[in-house]
Amino acid sequence: MEIKRVSVTAADPKGPEATRLQAELSAELGARYDDDGAEAFAPEDATAPRSAFLMARIEDRAVGCGALVPHDPAQPHIAEIKRMYVTVEERGKGVSTEVLRQLEARARAFGYTAVRLETGILQPEAIHLYVKAGYTRIAKYGKHAQNPLSACFHKTLG
């Protein structure tokens, strides 16, 4: 069996492929939580300074994405990862691990010393990915603080 190579590059968060992937993510989140999470991310946020939107491709097909944005102006050394998604048919092939690795590399290049993220407790596969990548669970922050379905994570970048 041939393993297909994943490439991860910067992309326009408002482009058609990014919009499709984010719509798929929203549909999946909506089915799991009755809330699609779309209001938690504005594509413009990923075009601001020290931000990025990355897209994963296999054989020129967009199969995953993730965004890196500043976490909080009061904590300029911390970035936040948002809108991580991999298409159902490409899961389990290392795509999410590579997107996460590339987002962390961008964070380091932008001068961040740590990253945070929020995911949901009904996404055990996402929690497993983050724990395996060295993230530790932290107290829920911001608008997630009162959400019983949220789980927040932090990783210090080396």
MOKA-V872967 format. One record per run of one state. SS is the DSSP state (A for helix, B for strand, O for the rest). FROM is the first residue (numbers start at 0). LEN is the number of residues. Records with the same first field share a line. If there is no record, write none. Layout:
SS: FROM-LEN, FROM-LEN
This chain:
O: 0-5, 10-5, 33-4, 40-2, 47-4, 58-2, 72-2, 86-1, 90-4, 109-4, 120-3, 132-3, 138-3, 144-5, 156-2
B: 5-5, 51-7, 60-12, 74-12, 113-7, 135-3, 149-7
A: 15-18, 37-3, 42-5, 87-3, 94-15, 123-9, 141-3
